[in-house]
Amino acid sequence: MAKGYWIGHVDVDDMETYKNYVASNAAPIAKFGGRFLVRAGEQQVREGEARKRTVVLEFDSYEAAVACYDSPAYQAAKDIRDPVSVCDLVIIEGYDG
């Protein structure tokens, strides 16, 4: 079974409030087996455009990645993030070749 990934690009307007989002998303991400592979480290945009923060999470399956995002607990965390940030998020199935 192919893994699932969240790939997010985020601009944050209020880091103090955003920290509440980070604290709130920990439980649902852990519940669905999510693991951070990238969490806003140093980055260089070589082509196109990107937001200031990039986040990549890995889940054991695409279905788990979707279920986590759709869960009430994650949606409650997202409600904290939305007013203080702009986010582009893709949930994608990993290549299992």
Secondary structure, 3 states (H helix, E strand, C coil): CCCEEEEEEEEECCHHHHHHHHHHHHHHHHHCCCEEEEECCCCCCCCCCCCCEEEEEEECCHHHHHHHHHCHHHHHHHHHHHHHEEEEEEEEECCCC
